[in-house]
Amino acid sequence: MNKRCTTTDIILEQALQIAKKEGIDKLSIRKIASACGIAIGSVYNYYPDKDALVTAVAESFWNNIFSDQEKLYRTNMRFTRFLEQYYSYLYAKMSPYDRSWVRDLEGKIPMQETMKLFQKVLKEDERVNPSIWNMEFLPEIFCQYVFKNIMALLQSGETNCRFFIYLLDNLLYEK
């Protein structure tokens, strides 16, 4: 028998558990209310609609995934080495979840802190050939492109990103 629960945190935790078990696309207010032992209408006291609840699930999910990303960076680290470690980190953190989480929650990724980190690592890598940057090819846009490709690789189930790193090595560094 499910225990009655009526706090935002407990409702969110139940939603996360249901989504983890069944997939984010199977999440419903009815299932969450049932898991919490409360009336469907009670869920709406905490979340105005399903989209608000899915957004809260997405924020919680991504905050957990990105929680330790800063620890991957070391001073004077090669940008592509950082990306290799970053990909392994994300792959491991996301392994308990179905790959559909990346697809279904892609539009809800809080990228601001990640973009700051990527830009910091890229800027501090003195080995990057500065002549590659121009008015169309900016470091900020490049970092967004790299992140989107990392997400695409994760969604496709790639266990590593070696080929992508190879391409970036050839783009960023002089031989």
C-alpha positions as CSV (number, residue, x, y, z in Angstrom):
1,M,0.0,0.0,0.0
2,N,1.3,3.4,-0.9
3,K,2.0,5.9,1.8
4,R,0.1,9.3,1.6
5,C,2.4,12.1,0.8
6,T,1.7,15.7,0.2
7,T,5.0,17.7,-0.2
8,T,6.4,19.0,-3.4
9,D,9.7,17.0,-2.8
10,I,7.9,13.7,-2.2
11,I,5.7,14.2,-5.2
12,L,8.7,15.1,-7.3
13,E,10.6,12.0,-6.0
14,Q,7.7,9.7,-6.9
15,A,7.5,11.3,-10.4
16,L,11.3,10.7,-10.8
17,Q,10.9,7.1,-9.8
18,I,8.0,6.5,-12.1
19,A,9.8,8.2,-15.0
20,K,13.0,6.2,-14.3
21,K,11.1,2.9,-14.3
22,E,8.7,3.5,-17.1
23,G,10.2,6.4,-19.1
24,I,9.6,10.1,-19.0
25,D,7.0,9.8,-21.8
26,K,4.9,7.5,-19.6
27,L,4.7,10.0,-16.7
28,S,1.1,11.0,-15.8
29,I,-0.6,12.9,-13.0
30,R,-2.8,9.9,-12.3
31,K,0.2,7.6,-11.8
32,I,1.9,10.1,-9.5
33,A,-1.2,10.6,-7.4
34,S,-1.6,6.9,-7.1
35,A,2.0,6.4,-6.0
36,C,1.6,9.1,-3.4
37,G,-1.7,7.9,-2.2
38,I,-3.5,11.2,-2.9
39,A,-6.3,12.4,-5.1
40,I,-5.3,13.5,-8.6
41,G,-6.5,17.0,-7.8
42,S,-4.1,17.2,-4.9
43,V,-1.1,17.0,-7.3
44,Y,-2.4,20.2,-9.0
45,N,-2.0,22.0,-5.7
46,Y,1.8,21.6,-6.1
47,Y,2.1,21.6,-9.9
48,P,-0.4,23.5,-12.1
49,D,-0.2,21.0,-14.9
50,K,1.7,18.0,-16.3
51,D,4.2,20.3,-18.2
52,A,5.1,22.0,-14.9
53,L,5.7,18.6,-13.3
54,V,7.8,17.4,-16.2
55,T,9.8,20.6,-16.1
56,A,10.4,20.0,-12.4
57,V,11.4,16.4,-13.1
58,A,13.8,17.6,-15.9
59,E,15.4,20.2,-13.6
60,S,15.9,17.7,-10.9
61,F,17.3,15.1,-13.4
62,W,19.7,17.5,-15.1
63,N,20.8,19.1,-11.8
64,N,21.7,15.6,-10.6
65,I,23.5,14.7,-13.8
66,F,25.5,18.0,-13.8
67,S,26.1,18.2,-10.1
68,D,29.8,17.4,-10.1
69,Q,30.8,18.5,-13.6
70,E,33.2,21.3,-12.3
71,K,35.3,18.6,-10.7
72,L,36.3,17.3,-14.1
73,Y,38.4,20.3,-15.0
74,R,42.1,20.7,-14.1
75,T,44.2,23.7,-14.7
76,N,46.0,23.7,-18.0
77,M,43.8,20.9,-19.2
78,R,43.5,20.2,-22.9
79,F,39.9,21.0,-24.0
80,T,39.5,17.7,-25.9
81,R,40.8,15.7,-22.9
82,F,38.2,17.5,-20.7
83,L,35.5,16.6,-23.2
84,E,36.6,12.9,-23.2
85,Q,36.3,12.8,-19.4
86,Y,33.1,14.8,-19.5
87,Y,31.5,12.3,-21.9
88,S,32.5,9.4,-19.8
89,Y,31.1,11.2,-16.7
90,L,27.8,11.9,-18.4
91,Y,27.6,8.4,-19.8
92,A,28.1,6.9,-16.3
93,K,25.7,9.3,-14.6
94,M,23.0,8.5,-17.2
95,S,23.5,4.8,-17.4
96,P,20.6,4.0,-15.0
97,Y,18.2,5.9,-17.3
98,D,16.7,5.0,-20.6
99,R,18.3,7.0,-23.5
100,S,14.9,8.5,-24.2
101,W,15.6,10.8,-21.2
102,V,18.1,12.7,-23.3
103,R,15.6,13.0,-26.2
104,D,12.5,13.8,-24.1
105,L,14.2,16.3,-21.8
106,E,16.6,17.9,-24.3
107,G,14.7,21.1,-24.6
108,K,14.8,21.4,-20.8
109,I,18.6,21.1,-20.3
110,P,19.9,23.9,-18.0
111,M,22.9,24.6,-20.2
112,Q,24.1,28.0,-18.7
113,E,26.5,26.5,-16.2
114,T,27.8,23.9,-18.6
115,M,28.4,26.5,-21.3
116,K,30.4,28.6,-18.8
117,L,32.5,25.6,-17.9
118,F,33.1,24.6,-21.5
119,Q,34.0,28.2,-22.4
120,K,36.4,28.4,-19.4
121,V,38.2,25.2,-20.3
122,L,38.4,26.2,-24.0
123,K,39.7,29.7,-23.1
124,E,42.3,28.4,-20.7
125,D,43.6,25.8,-23.2
126,E,46.6,27.7,-24.6
127,R,47.2,25.0,-27.2
128,V,44.1,25.9,-29.2
129,N,45.0,27.6,-32.5
130,P,43.7,31.1,-32.1
131,S,43.4,31.7,-35.8
132,I,40.4,29.3,-36.1
133,W,38.1,31.9,-34.5
134,N,36.4,34.5,-36.7
135,M,33.1,36.4,-36.8
136,E,31.1,33.3,-37.8
137,F,33.1,30.7,-35.8
138,L,32.9,32.0,-32.2
139,P,34.0,30.0,-29.1
140,E,30.5,30.4,-27.6
141,I,28.8,28.9,-30.6
142,F,31.4,26.2,-30.9
143,C,30.8,25.2,-27.3
144,Q,27.0,24.9,-27.9
145,Y,27.7,22.8,-31.0
146,V,30.0,20.5,-29.0
147,F,27.5,20.1,-26.2
148,K,24.7,19.3,-28.6
149,N,26.8,16.7,-30.3
150,I,27.7,15.1,-26.9
151,M,24.0,14.9,-26.2
152,A,23.3,13.3,-29.6
153,L,26.1,10.7,-29.0
154,L,24.6,9.9,-25.6
155,Q,21.1,9.6,-27.1
156,S,22.4,7.2,-29.7
157,G,24.1,5.0,-27.0
158,E,27.7,5.6,-28.0
159,T,29.9,4.3,-25.2
160,N,32.7,6.8,-26.1
161,C,33.2,9.9,-28.2
162,R,36.7,9.1,-29.6
163,F,35.8,9.9,-33.2
164,F,34.3,13.2,-32.2
165,I,37.4,14.0,-30.1
166,Y,39.6,13.1,-33.1
167,L,37.7,15.6,-35.3
168,L,37.9,18.3,-32.6
169,D,41.7,17.7,-32.1
170,N,42.2,18.2,-35.8
171,L,40.2,21.4,-35.8
172,L,41.5,23.0,-32.6
173,Y,45.2,22.2,-32.5
174,E,48.0,22.7,-34.9
175,K,50.0,19.7,-35.8
